[in-house]
Amino acid sequence: MPELRYNFVTGEWVIIATERAKRPEDFAPRDGRKTLPAHVPTCPFCPGNESQTPPELFRIPRRGALGPGGPVSDWQVRVVPNKFPALDAQAELSRKTEGLKRHVSGAGLHEVIIETPEHNRTLALLDEPEIELVVQAYYRRYEAITSDPRIAHATLFRNHGERAGTSLEHPHAQIVGTPIMPPQVRSRMENALRFYDETGECLNCSVLAQELHDRDRIVAQSEHFVAFVPYAALTPFHIWMFPLRHIASFLETGPEELADFARLLRQVLRKLYFGLEDPDYNLTLRAPPREASGLKYFHWYAGIIPRLTRTAGFELGSGMFINTTLPEQCAAFLRDTPANAPS
């Protein structure tokens, strides 16, 4: 029988449509993903084409050749402004209201984090030291962008695959600093504040405690983080990664915790890669504004949303999601999926 589950973090009801549920393994594509070369001469993110991007903002150096027959790369991670930014890095911040017309100037920052010199090595295929450097770059650019006084919030995300909205195949993430707090961020923080007022507890800590108690939606756990499919997952294989310690701001995460997060992220992405044959997905950092450091009622987390289904009329018309899988079955499938290539 179908059931409705409430997601306290998002404030949304989800229909778990068990009567038309698919088995987790049925979501793996039949044709797989096409094989990519290590280097593409026309790709602006590949080594040798650095002049095709805007001037570099940040890099983590690398020594050695890219691979057999590949060019020599002197960088491992590289950050550049987006060539087609959503916001203007040079604009001054201004606000104006005339009746019901509210205007904020398009001041903001939009950067691209090129995660590897190799065109065909997405996050799941990097080794642990490499993905730790990528997460370090995430942290450094998040810190830099949120220090700009025009920026009210920074959204760090990566789109993997066409259905997730990627426009370039080369592995990369993006970070956008906006002059306002996005409505979704504000809504989730308000949900958490309301919960704290009613219970005296952090909502995310309470969700985490419930998942650790139940255990049947846990995907993987490390020393400092846990990955799980939420009780009221909005879509199939929707995954959250929570710090085990209450950490309000991403910038309060310590170096050891950051490295541990990178390793667990790699493990989870590899389970998706091998279990579901490299599905398209969106990865998003869910964090409050910089000034929220020390906040008692909210702490940051990361979300991974595999793009295995499509949003349709009911979702758009009602604001409710229909999930055709049981979160417990998705978690069990991923737990049993090795994080290494199948033999």
C-alpha positions, 0 to 999 in steps of 0.5 A, a space after each residue: 500500500 502507498 504511504 506518505 512520509 514527511 521530510 522534516 528538513 525540507 518541510 515536504 510530504 513525499 508519496 512512497 508509491 510502493 505499488 508501482 515501485 521498482 527494484 533498486 537494480 532496475 534503475 541501472 541503465 541498459 546501455 551504460 555511459 559512453 567511454 571518454 578519452 583522457 584528453 580532448 584537444 577541443 575541451 577548454 578544461 583539458 591541459 594545454 587549453 588553459 588560454 581558453 578559460 578566463 584568468 585563473 583564480 586558484 590552483 593546486 599544482 601537480 607534477 608529471 605527465 597526464 598519461 600515455 601520450 597525454 600532455 604534461 599538466 602542472 596542475 591537479 585542480 584549477 579554478 577559473 571564473 565561469 566564462 558565462 557567469 550568472 552574476 556580475 563579479 564587477 557589479 556594485 550591490 544595490 537594492 530598490 523597491 517600487 510598490 510590488 517591484 523589488 530589484 537587486 542588482 546582479 552582483 555576485 560571483 560564479 566560479 568553475 572548479 576543474 577537478 582533474 586534468 583528465 577528461 575521463 576521471 570523474 570524482 568516483 574514479 579519483 583516488 583518495 589523495 586526489 579527491 581530498 585535494 578537490 574538497 580542499 579546493 571546494 573549501 578554499 573557494 567557498 571561504 573566498 567567495 563568502 568573504 566578499 561583503 556583497 555575498 549573502 550566500 554561496 551555493 556549491 554544486 556539481 552536475 554530472 551528466 546530461 540529465 543533471 544539467 551539465 554542459 561540459 563533460 570534463 569533471 568540474 563543480 561550480 560555486 555561485 555567490 548570490 547577493 540574497 539568500 536563496 528561498 530554499 535555504 531560508 525555508 530549511 533554516 526556518 524549519 530548523 529554527 521552528 523545530 529548535 524553538 519547539 524541542 530545544 534540539 537541532 533538527 539535523 542532529 535529531 534526524 541523524 540520531 534517528 537514522 543512526 538508531 534505525 540503521 536500515 537507511 545507512 549507506 556508509 559511515 566513516 569516522 566523522 560522517 555518515 551517508 544515508 537515504 532519508 526516511 522521506 527521500 524525495 527521489 530514488 537513491 537520494 542521499 544525504 551526508 551529515 557530519 556526526 558532530 554538530 557543525 553549523 557552517 561548512 567553514 567550521 569543518 576541521 582539516 581531518 574532518 574535511 579529508 574524511 568527508 572526501 573519502 566517504 564522498 568517494 566511497 558513496 559515489 563509487 557505489 553509485 558508479 558501480 551499482 547503478 552504472 554511473 548515473 547522472 546526478 547533482 551534488 549540492 552543499 547544503 550550508 547556511 550563510 557564513 555568519 551562521 558559524 556557531 548556530 545551534 539549530 542547523 548544521 551543514 550537510 551534502 546532498 546527492 540526487 541521482 537523476 533516475 526519474 523526471 519531475 512531471 505534472 503532479 510534482 510541479 502542480 502540487 509541490 509533492 514528490 512521488 518516490 517509486 522506491 523504498 528508501 530502505 531498499 535503496 540503502 540496502 542495495 548501496 550498502 551491498 554494492 562494493 566501492 571497487 570495480 566488479 571483477 
